């Protein structure tokens, strides 16, 4: 990050000075008027704003809390330790942590040289970003959207190790710079930048951790990425061999963590891809069926009608 921006973000705030002067803990009234510590966007966002950025409060343990907004934390320098739904997450320089409104978070005290910024974001801010991700159904997109909007009950956070991905670092720094210095046209600039950031993150799902189990931390993005890339000829046994796991164990874990079997994930992707091709191309239906990995035409027709209530031809005509 640019030294000038680091310098500005390192300035001791009024809140931090009171803590250094001996105040015990945070002042909850800065964050909410309620008894339960649910950080309120109305306390941190000016009226009419959809996004704001503020430096993370250092020198104090931030007690367990939730938000009524989406929070994105970017580690500019140093490190911070977060306990998210009982899971310890250590953010290092260049890391990104996305938290939905369901996440319960506690943050251990940060040192003066540990500089992080918190993006306070209302869900509607993501509308343009999601539209930029295209109309084609994409399980990675659905996973990301569900998590950010709080619809994915099993996933309260997404943690990306992306310090070595320069385009992502540049996009985040651009957003921080635009908001922090209150540049003109910042809403449009940052909504477009967020769209580009999410698109870039979709290309690096292997850098993602989520949840509390080993499977969630290491495999969620990998499994979904494999299905996305190998939906035509991929197999569970090949995936298990590639990852070094027992095929039966992997099968159980996929069902446990996604709510779907590998076969159901595969079929959903194939159907979504067929739907996309029916919408966007003039390919013959038989060619589409083959291109998405089905060699049994009658099976495809039966499954398509079960899912959409009509034949592929009727869908295309509509």
C-alpha positions as a Markdown table, in Angstrom:
| # | Residue | x | y | z |
|---|---|---|---|---|
| 1 | Unk | 0.0 | 0.0 | 0.0 |
| 2 | Unk | 1.1 | 3.5 | -0.8 |
| 3 | Unk | 3.2 | 5.0 | 2.1 |
| 4 | Unk | 1.1 | 8.2 | 2.2 |
| 5 | Unk | -2.1 | 6.1 | 2.8 |
| 6 | Unk | -0.4 | 4.0 | 5.4 |
| 7 | Unk | 0.7 | 7.2 | 7.2 |
| 8 | Unk | -2.8 | 8.6 | 7.2 |
| 9 | Unk | -4.3 | 5.3 | 8.4 |
| 10 | Unk | -1.7 | 5.1 | 11.2 |
| 11 | Unk | -2.8 | 8.3 | 12.9 |
| 12 | Unk | -4.0 | 7.7 | 16.5 |
| 13 | Unk | -7.7 | 8.3 | 16.6 |
| 14 | Unk | -9.6 | 10.0 | 19.4 |
| 15 | Unk | -11.0 | 6.7 | 20.4 |
| 16 | Unk | -7.6 | 5.0 | 20.5 |
| 17 | Unk | -6.1 | 7.9 | 22.5 |
| 18 | Unk | -8.7 | 7.4 | 25.2 |
| 19 | Unk | -7.8 | 3.7 | 25.3 |
| 20 | Unk | -4.0 | 4.6 | 25.6 |
| 21 | Unk | -4.9 | 7.0 | 28.4 |
| 22 | Unk | -6.4 | 4.2 | 30.4 |
| 23 | Unk | -10.0 | 3.7 | 29.3 |
| 24 | Unk | -11.0 | 0.1 | 29.9 |
| 25 | Unk | -12.4 | -1.4 | 26.7 |
| 26 | Unk | -14.3 | 0.1 | 23.8 |
| 27 | Unk | -17.0 | 2.7 | 24.1 |
| 28 | Unk | -20.1 | 0.7 | 22.9 |
| 29 | Unk | -22.1 | 3.9 | 22.3 |
| 30 | Unk | -19.8 | 4.6 | 19.4 |
| 31 | Unk | -21.2 | 1.5 | 17.7 |
| 32 | Unk | -24.7 | 0.9 | 18.9 |
| 33 | Unk | -27.6 | 2.1 | 21.2 |
| 34 | Unk | -28.7 | -1.4 | 21.9 |
| 35 | Unk | -27.8 | -3.6 | 24.9 |
| 36 | Unk | -26.6 | -6.4 | 22.6 |
| 37 | Unk | -23.4 | -5.4 | 20.8 |
| 38 | Unk | -24.7 | -5.4 | 17.2 |
| 39 | Unk | -22.6 | -2.7 | 15.4 |
| 40 | Unk | -25.1 | -0.4 | 13.7 |
| 41 | Unk | -24.5 | 0.9 | 10.2 |
| 42 | Unk | -26.3 | 4.1 | 11.1 |
| 43 | Unk | -23.5 | 4.8 | 13.6 |
| 44 | Unk | -20.8 | 4.4 | 11.0 |
| 45 | Unk | -22.4 | 5.4 | 7.7 |
| 46 | Unk | -23.5 | 8.9 | 6.8 |
| 47 | Unk | -27.2 | 9.1 | 5.7 |
| 48 | Unk | -27.6 | 8.0 | 2.1 |
| 49 | Unk | -24.1 | 6.3 | 2.0 |
| 50 | Unk | -23.8 | 2.6 | 1.0 |
| 51 | Unk | -20.1 | 2.2 | 1.9 |
| 52 | Unk | -17.6 | 3.7 | 4.3 |
| 53 | Unk | -14.1 | 2.8 | 5.3 |
| 54 | Unk | -12.6 | 3.3 | 8.8 |
| 55 | Unk | -9.3 | 2.2 | 10.4 |
| 56 | Unk | -9.6 | -0.8 | 12.7 |
| 57 | Unk | -9.5 | 0.3 | 16.4 |
| 58 | Unk | -6.1 | -0.8 | 17.9 |
| 59 | Unk | -4.8 | -1.4 | 21.5 |
| 60 | Unk | -8.0 | -3.1 | 22.8 |
| 61 | Unk | -9.8 | -6.3 | 22.6 |
| 62 | Unk | -13.0 | -5.8 | 20.6 |
| 63 | Unk | -15.6 | -8.0 | 22.3 |
| 64 | Unk | -17.9 | -10.4 | 20.6 |
| 65 | Unk | -20.2 | -8.6 | 18.2 |
| 66 | Unk | -22.2 | -8.8 | 15.0 |
| 67 | Unk | -23.0 | -6.3 | 12.4 |
| 68 | Unk | -26.2 | -5.2 | 10.6 |
| 69 | Unk | -24.2 | -4.8 | 7.4 |
| 70 | Unk | -21.5 | -6.7 | 5.4 |
| 71 | Unk | -18.0 | -6.0 | 6.7 |
| 72 | Unk | -14.9 | -6.5 | 4.7 |
| 73 | Unk | -11.5 | -6.2 | 6.5 |
| 74 | Unk | -8.3 | -5.6 | 4.6 |
| 75 | Unk | -4.9 | -5.9 | 6.3 |
| 76 | Unk | -2.7 | -3.1 | 5.1 |
| 77 | Unk | 0.2 | -3.8 | 7.4 |
| 78 | Unk | 1.1 | -6.2 | 10.2 |
| 79 | Unk | -1.5 | -8.7 | 11.4 |
| 80 | Unk | -4.7 | -9.0 | 13.5 |
| 81 | Unk | -6.3 | -12.0 | 15.1 |
| 82 | Unk | -10.1 | -12.5 | 14.7 |
| 83 | Unk | -12.3 | -15.2 | 16.4 |
| 84 | Unk | -15.1 | -15.7 | 14.0 |
| 85 | Unk | -17.8 | -18.1 | 15.2 |
| 86 | Unk | -15.2 | -19.8 | 17.4 |
| 87 | Unk | -12.7 | -20.0 | 14.5 |
| 88 | Unk | -9.3 | -18.3 | 14.9 |
| 89 | Unk | -8.5 | -16.3 | 11.7 |
| 90 | Unk | -5.1 | -14.5 | 11.6 |
| 91 | Unk | -5.1 | -11.8 | 9.0 |
| 92 | Unk | -1.7 | -11.0 | 7.5 |
| 93 | Unk | -0.7 | -8.1 | 5.2 |
| 94 | Unk | -2.6 | -8.2 | 2.0 |
| 95 | Unk | -5.4 | -10.6 | 3.3 |
| 96 | Unk | -9.1 | -10.0 | 2.8 |
| 97 | Unk | -11.8 | -11.1 | 5.2 |
| 98 | Unk | -15.5 | -10.9 | 4.2 |
| 99 | Unk | -18.0 | -11.2 | 7.0 |
| 100 | Unk | -21.8 | -11.5 | 6.6 |
| 101 | Unk | -24.3 | -10.2 | 9.1 |
| 102 | Unk | -24.7 | -13.5 | 10.8 |
| 103 | Unk | -21.0 | -13.7 | 11.8 |
| 104 | Unk | -20.1 | -13.4 | 15.5 |
| 105 | Unk | -16.6 | -11.9 | 15.8 |
| 106 | Unk | -14.2 | -11.1 | 18.5 |
| 107 | Unk | -10.8 | -9.3 | 17.8 |
| 108 | Unk | -7.7 | -9.5 | 19.9 |
| 109 | Unk | -5.7 | -6.3 | 20.6 |
| 110 | Unk | -3.7 | -4.9 | 17.7 |
| 111 | Unk | -0.4 | -3.1 | 18.0 |
| 112 | Unk | 0.3 | 0.4 | 16.7 |
| 113 | Unk | 2.0 | -1.0 | 13.6 |
| 114 | Unk | -1.0 | -3.3 | 12.8 |
| 115 | Unk | -3.0 | -1.3 | 10.3 |
| 116 | Unk | -6.3 | -2.7 | 9.0 |
| 117 | Unk | -9.2 | -1.0 | 7.4 |
| 118 | Unk | -12.9 | -2.0 | 7.8 |
| 119 | Unk | -15.3 | -1.5 | 4.9 |
| 120 | Unk | -18.8 | -0.9 | 6.2 |
| 121 | Unk | -21.1 | -2.0 | 3.3 |
| 122 | Unk | -24.8 | -2.2 | 2.9 |
| 123 | Unk | -25.9 | -5.2 | 0.9 |
| 124 | Unk | -27.5 | -3.1 | -1.9 |
| 125 | Unk | -24.0 | -1.7 | -2.7 |
| 126 | Unk | -23.2 | -5.1 | -4.3 |
| 127 | Unk | -26.1 | -4.9 | -6.8 |
| 128 | Unk | -23.9 | -3.5 | -9.6 |
| 129 | Unk | -21.0 | -5.8 | -8.7 |
| 130 | Unk | -23.3 | -8.9 | -8.9 |
| 131 | Unk | -24.7 | -7.7 | -12.3 |
| 132 | Unk | -21.1 | -7.4 | -13.6 |
| 133 | Unk | -20.6 | -11.1 | -12.8 |
| 134 | Unk | -22.9 | -12.0 | -15.7 |
| 135 | Unk | -26.1 | -13.8 | -16.2 |
| 136 | Unk | -24.6 | -17.2 | -16.5 |
| 137 | Unk | -25.3 | -19.4 | -13.5 |
| 138 | Unk | -22.2 | -20.0 | -11.6 |
| 139 | Unk | -21.9 | -22.0 | -8.3 |
| 140 | Unk | -18.9 | -19.9 | -7.2 |
| 141 | Unk | -21.0 | -16.8 | -7.7 |
| 142 | Unk | -23.9 | -18.3 | -5.9 |
| 143 | Unk | -21.6 | -19.3 | -3.0 |
| 144 | Unk | -20.2 | -15.7 | -2.8 |
| 145 | Unk | -23.6 | -14.0 | -3.1 |
| 146 | Unk | -25.2 | -16.3 | -0.6 |
| 147 | Unk | -22.4 | -15.6 | 2.0 |
| 148 | Unk | -22.4 | -11.9 | 1.5 |
| 149 | Unk | -26.1 | -11.6 | 1.8 |
| 150 | Unk | -26.4 | -13.9 | 4.8 |
| 151 | Unk | -28.3 | -16.6 | 2.9 |
| 152 | Unk | -25.6 | -19.2 | 3.3 |
| 153 | Unk | -26.2 | -20.3 | 7.0 |
| 154 | Unk | -23.1 | -22.6 | 7.0 |
| 155 | Unk | -20.7 | -19.9 | 5.8 |
| 156 | Unk | -20.3 | -16.7 | 7.9 |
| 157 | Unk | -17.0 | -15.6 | 6.5 |
| 158 | Unk | -14.7 | -15.8 | 3.4 |
| 159 | Unk | -11.0 | -15.4 | 4.0 |
| 160 | Unk | -8.8 | -14.8 | 1.0 |
| 161 | Unk | -4.9 | -15.1 | 1.0 |
| 162 | Unk | -4.3 | -12.8 | -1.9 |
| 163 | Unk | -1.2 | -10.8 | -0.9 |
| 164 | Unk | 0.6 | -12.0 | -4.0 |
| 165 | Unk | -2.2 | -11.2 | -6.4 |
| 166 | Unk | -1.2 | -7.7 | -7.5 |
| 167 | Unk | -4.5 | -6.8 | -9.4 |
| 168 | Unk | -6.5 | -7.6 | -6.3 |
| 169 | Unk | -4.2 | -5.5 | -4.1 |
| 170 | Unk | -4.5 | -2.6 | -6.5 |
| 171 | Unk | -8.3 | -2.8 | -6.6 |
| 172 | Unk | -8.6 | -2.8 | -2.8 |
| 173 | Unk | -6.2 | 0.1 | -2.5 |
| 174 | Unk | -8.1 | 2.1 | -5.1 |
| 175 | Unk | -11.3 | 1.7 | -3.0 |
| 176 | Unk | -9.6 | 2.7 | 0.2 |
| 177 | Unk | -8.0 | 5.7 | -1.5 |
| 178 | Unk | -11.3 | 6.8 | -3.1 |
| 179 | Unk | -13.3 | 6.5 | 0.1 |
| 180 | Unk | -10.7 | 7.8 | 2.5 |
| 181 | Unk | -10.0 | 10.9 | 0.5 |
| 182 | Unk | -13.7 | 11.4 | -0.4 |
| 183 | Unk | -13.1 | 11.7 | -4.1 |
| 184 | Unk | -15.9 | 12.8 | -6.5 |
| 185 | Unk | -18.0 | 10.1 | -8.2 |
| 186 | Unk | -16.8 | 7.6 | -5.5 |
| 187 | Unk | -20.0 | 5.6 | -5.4 |
| 188 | Unk | -19.9 | 4.6 | -9.0 |
| 189 | Unk | -16.2 | 4.2 | -9.0 |
| 190 | Unk | -16.3 | 1.9 | -6.0 |
| 191 | Unk | -19.3 | -0.2 | -7.1 |
| 192 | Unk | -17.5 | -0.9 | -10.4 |
| 193 | Unk | -14.2 | -1.6 | -8.5 |
| 194 | Unk | -16.0 | -4.0 | -6.2 |
| 195 | Unk | -17.4 | -5.8 | -9.2 |
| 196 | Unk | -13.9 | -6.1 | -10.7 |
| 197 | Unk | -12.6 | -7.3 | -7.3 |
| 198 | Unk | -15.3 | -10.1 | -7.0 |
| 199 | Unk | -14.6 | -11.2 | -10.6 |
| 200 | Unk | -10.9 | -11.4 | -9.8 |
| 201 | Unk | -11.6 | -13.3 | -6.5 |
| 202 | Unk | -13.7 | -15.8 | -8.5 |
| 203 | Unk | -10.5 | -16.6 | -10.4 |
| 204 | Unk | -8.6 | -17.3 | -7.2 |
| 205 | Unk | -11.0 | -19.4 | -5.1 |
| 206 | Unk | -8.1 | -21.7 | -4.4 |
| 207 | Unk | -6.8 | -18.8 | -2.1 |
| 208 | Unk | -10.0 | -18.9 | 0.0 |
| 209 | Unk | -10.7 | -20.4 | 3.4 |
| 210 | Unk | -14.1 | -20.6 | 5.0 |
| 211 | Unk | -15.7 | -22.3 | 8.0 |
| 212 | Unk | -14.2 | -24.1 | 10.9 |
| 213 | Unk | -13.3 | -27.6 | 9.6 |
| 214 | Unk | -10.4 | -28.8 | 7.6 |
| 215 | Unk | -12.7 | -29.4 | 4.6 |
| 216 | Unk | -14.1 | -25.9 | 4.7 |
| 217 | Unk | -10.7 | -24.3 | 5.1 |
| 218 | Unk | -9.0 | -26.2 | 2.3 |
| 219 | Unk | -11.5 | -27.7 | 0.0 |
| 220 | Unk | -14.8 | -25.7 | -0.4 |
| 221 | Unk | -13.4 | -23.4 | -3.2 |
| 222 | Unk | -11.4 | -26.2 | -4.7 |
| 223 | Unk | -14.4 | -28.6 | -5.0 |
| 224 | Unk | -16.6 | -25.9 | -6.5 |
| 225 | Unk | -13.8 | -24.8 | -8.8 |
| 226 | Unk | -13.3 | -28.4 | -10.0 |
| 227 | Unk | -17.0 | -28.8 | -10.8 |
| 228 | Unk | -17.0 | -25.5 | -12.7 |
| 229 | Unk | -14.0 | -26.4 | -14.8 |
| 230 | Unk | -14.6 | -30.2 | -15.3 |
| 231 | Unk | -18.3 | -30.5 | -15.4 |
| 232 | Unk | -18.2 | -32.3 | -18.7 |
| 233 | Unk | -15.8 | -35.1 | -17.9 |
| 234 | Unk | -14.9 | -34.7 | -14.3 |
| 235 | Unk | -15.5 | -37.4 | -11.7 |
| 236 | Unk | -15.6 | -37.7 | -7.9 |
| 237 | Unk | -12.9 | -40.4 | -7.9 |
| 238 | Unk | -10.6 | -38.1 | -10.0 |
| 239 | Unk | -11.2 | -35.2 | -7.6 |
| 240 | Unk | -10.5 | -37.4 | -4.6 |
| 241 | Unk | -7.2 | -38.7 | -6.2 |
| 242 | Unk | -6.2 | -35.2 | -7.1 |
| 243 | Unk | -6.7 | -34.0 | -3.5 |
| 244 | Unk | -5.4 | -37.1 | -1.8 |
| 245 | Unk | -8.6 | -37.9 | 0.0 |
| 246 | Unk | -10.6 | -41.2 | 0.3 |
| 247 | Unk | -13.4 | -41.0 | -2.2 |
| 248 | Unk | -16.1 | -42.1 | 0.4 |
| 249 | Unk | -14.9 | -39.5 | 3.0 |
| 250 | Unk | -14.9 | -36.8 | 0.4 |
| 251 | Unk | -18.4 | -37.7 | -0.8 |
| 252 | Unk | -19.7 | -37.5 | 2.8 |
| 253 | Unk | -18.0 | -34.2 | 3.4 |
| 254 | Unk | -19.3 | -32.6 | 0.2 |
| 255 | Unk | -22.9 | -33.6 | 1.2 |
| 256 | Unk | -22.3 | -32.4 | 4.8 |
| 257 | Unk | -20.9 | -29.0 | 3.9 |
| 258 | Unk | -22.8 | -28.1 | 0.8 |
| 259 | Unk | -26.1 | -29.9 | 1.4 |
| 260 | Unk | -25.7 | -31.6 | -2.0 |
| 261 | Unk | -24.0 | -34.7 | -3.3 |
| 262 | Unk | -21.2 | -34.4 | -5.8 |
| 263 | Unk | -23.6 | -35.8 | -8.5 |
| 264 | Unk | -26.1 | -33.1 | -7.6 |
| 265 | Unk | -23.5 | -30.3 | -7.8 |
| 266 | Unk | -22.4 | -31.7 | -11.2 |
| 267 | Unk | -25.9 | -31.9 | -12.5 |
| 268 | Unk | -26.7 | -28.4 | -11.3 |
| 269 | Unk | -23.7 | -27.0 | -13.1 |
| 270 | Unk | -24.5 | -29.0 | -16.3 |
| 271 | Unk | -28.1 | -27.8 | -16.3 |
| 272 | Unk | -27.1 | -24.2 | -15.6 |
| 273 | Unk | -24.6 | -24.4 | -18.5 |
| 274 | Unk | -27.3 | -25.9 | -20.8 |
| 275 | Unk | -29.7 | -23.1 | -19.8 |
| 276 | Unk | -27.0 | -20.5 | -20.6 |
| 277 | Unk | -26.4 | -22.0 | -24.0 |
| 278 | Unk | -30.1 | -22.2 | -24.8 |
| 279 | Unk | -30.3 | -18.5 | -23.9 |
| 280 | Unk | -27.2 | -17.2 | -25.6 |
| 281 | Unk | -26.5 | -19.4 | -28.6 |
| 282 | Unk | -28.2 | -21.0 | -31.6 |
| 283 | Unk | -26.5 | -24.4 | -31.1 |
| 284 | Unk | -28.8 | -27.3 | -31.8 |
| 285 | Unk | -30.2 | -28.8 | -28.6 |
| 286 | Unk | -28.5 | -32.2 | -29.2 |
| 287 | Unk | -25.1 | -30.4 | -29.5 |
| 288 | Unk | -25.8 | -28.5 | -26.2 |
| 289 | Unk | -26.6 | -31.8 | -24.5 |
| 290 | Unk | -23.3 | -33.3 | -25.6 |
| 291 | Unk | -21.3 | -30.2 | -24.8 |
| 292 | Unk | -22.4 | -30.1 | -21.2 |
| 293 | Unk | -21.5 | -33.8 | -20.6 |
| 294 | Unk | -24.6 | -35.8 | -21.1 |
| 295 | Unk | -24.4 | -38.9 | -23.3 |
| 296 | Unk | -28.0 | -40.0 | -22.5 |
| 297 | Unk | -30.3 | -37.6 | -24.3 |
| 298 | Unk | -33.6 | -39.0 | -22.8 |
| 299 | Unk | -32.1 | -38.7 | -19.3 |
| 300 | Unk | -31.3 | -35.0 | -19.9 |
| 301 | Unk | -34.7 | -34.3 | -21.3 |
| 302 | Unk | -36.4 | -35.9 | -18.3 |
| 303 | Unk | -34.2 | -34.0 | -15.7 |
| 304 | Unk | -34.6 | -30.7 | -17.6 |
| 305 | Unk | -38.4 | -31.0 | -17.5 |
| 306 | Unk | -38.4 | -32.0 | -13.9 |
| 307 | Unk | -36.3 | -28.9 | -13.0 |
| 308 | Unk | -37.9 | -26.3 | -15.3 |
| 309 | Unk | -41.4 | -27.7 | -16.1 |
| 310 | Unk | -40.9 | -27.7 | -19.9 |
| 311 | Unk | -38.7 | -29.1 | -22.6 |
| 312 | Unk | -35.5 | -27.4 | -23.7 |
| 313 | Unk | -37.2 | -26.5 | -27.0 |
| 314 | Unk | -40.1 | -24.9 | -25.2 |
| 315 | Unk | -37.7 | -23.0 | -22.9 |
| 316 | Unk | -35.7 | -21.6 | -25.9 |
| 317 | Unk | -38.9 | -20.5 | -27.6 |
| 318 | Unk | -40.1 | -18.7 | -24.5 |
